[in-house]
Amino acid sequence: MKINWGTAVVIAFVCFISFIMYFVISMSTNKKYDHDLVVEDYYGQELEFQHDIDKEEHSKTLSTNITWKKTKDGIQITFPKNLDYKNIEGKVFLYRPSNKQLDFETPISLSNHNLLIPDKRLLDGRWNLKIDWKYNTNSYLYKKEINY
């Protein structure tokens, strides 16, 4: 049986479309390739973005900003020493880009200028650290990508 060039082009198109459809279906049904949005309420948080920018700019006016370091017990977050730690309130949010089940939020409760995030809650790898805090009437925001 002889196949002319028109039939060959049609067969090539059908094979190409089948190939593409196979990958589309396998990518959409396989849980291994399931990726979520960064946050559930993406558009709502986008509206709050300007407030975050203002808080970050305000934190640049501090004489010393928040610092963090990895210790054997976990992550130690140190707030500025020139501020009264009793008036610091807010929350620490750790976001894991690779797995949203590992994300967690901790309220800031200080007994000195240090806050410890325990090692048992953290896995090795990349984390986004976001500290939204308030001192007296001023709001501040600290963001950092860290490798634990």
N, C-alpha and C positions, 0 to 999 in steps of 0.2 A: 504494500500500500504506500503510495506516495503522498507526502504532506507538503502542501504549498506554503509559501511564506506567510500568507494571511492566517492560515490555521495555526502555524507555529507562533505567531504573535499572540493570538487568542489563548493558546495553551500557556505561553509565558506569563500573560496577564493573570490568568486563573491561578497559576502556581504562585506568583508573587502575592496576590491577594490572600490566598490560603496561608502562606507563610506569615504575613502580617497579622491576619486574624488569629492564628495560633498563638502568637506572642501577646496580643492584646488580651485574649481570653485567659492565658496562663498567668499573666501579670495581675489581672484584676481578680482572679479567684484564689491565688496562692497567698496565704497569710504571711509568708516570709517577706513579701514585698508590700505589706500593708503599712502605709505611713499616714500619720494623723497630722492635723494642723498643729501649729505650735501651741495655741490655746483654743479652747472651745468658743469663747466669746471674742473672736478676733476683731470684729468691727467695733465692738464696744470698747475694747482696749485701745484701739487706734484713736478713738476720740479723746482718750486720756493721755495721749502721747505728748502733747504740748505741756501738760502739767509735769510730766516726768522730765522733760527738757529743762523746765524752769527749776525743778528741784536739783538736777545735776549741776546747773549753773550756780545755784545758791551754795552747793557744797564746795565749789571751788573757792568760795570766799573764806572758808575755814583756814586757820593757820596750819593745822594738820588734819588730813582726812583719815578715814577709816583705813586700817591695815589688817592684813590677814596673814597667817602662816600655818603651814602644816606641822602638826605635832604628832607624837605617837598616840595621843588620845583622840585626835580628830583635827578639825579646823578651829583655830583660835582667832577670833575676830576682836580687834582692839579698837575701841572708840577713842576719840581725842581726849588727852589727859587734862586739857584746860577746861573741859566741860564737866559739870556736876552730873555724874552717872545716874543719880536718882531721878533726874528730869528727862532722861532719854527713854523714849518709848517708840515702838514700831514693830516691824516684822522682818524676818530674814527668809527669803525664798530661794531655794536651790532647785534649779531646773536641769534635768538630764536630757539633752537633745535626742539621745538614742532610745530612750524608754520613758514614756510619760508616767508609768507606774512608780518610778523611783523619785518623782518630784515630791517635794514637801516644803511646808512653810512652818516657821517657828516664831513665836512672839519673842520680842526682846525683853528679857528680864535679867538685869545686871545686879551683881553684888559688889563688883568693882568695874573697872573699865574694860574687862574682857568678857567675851561670850564664847562658849565652847560648843561646837556642833560635834556630837559624838561620832567616833569612827564607825560604830556599828550601823549607822544610817547611810554611810557613804561607800560607794564602790570606786575602785580605781578607774580613772578616765576623765573625760571632760565634763565640767559642770558650768552652768551660768549662775553666778552669785549675784543676787539683787537684794540690797538692804534699803528698805524704805523706812526712814526713821524721822523722828520729830524731837527737837530740843526746844523746850518752852513753846513758843508759837511759830518757830521756824521749821519748815519741812526740808528734808535732805534726801538724796537718793545716791546710792553707790552701786555701780554695776561693774562686774569683772568676769571675764571668762577664765576659769582656773582649771588646772589639771591636778587631780588628786591621785 
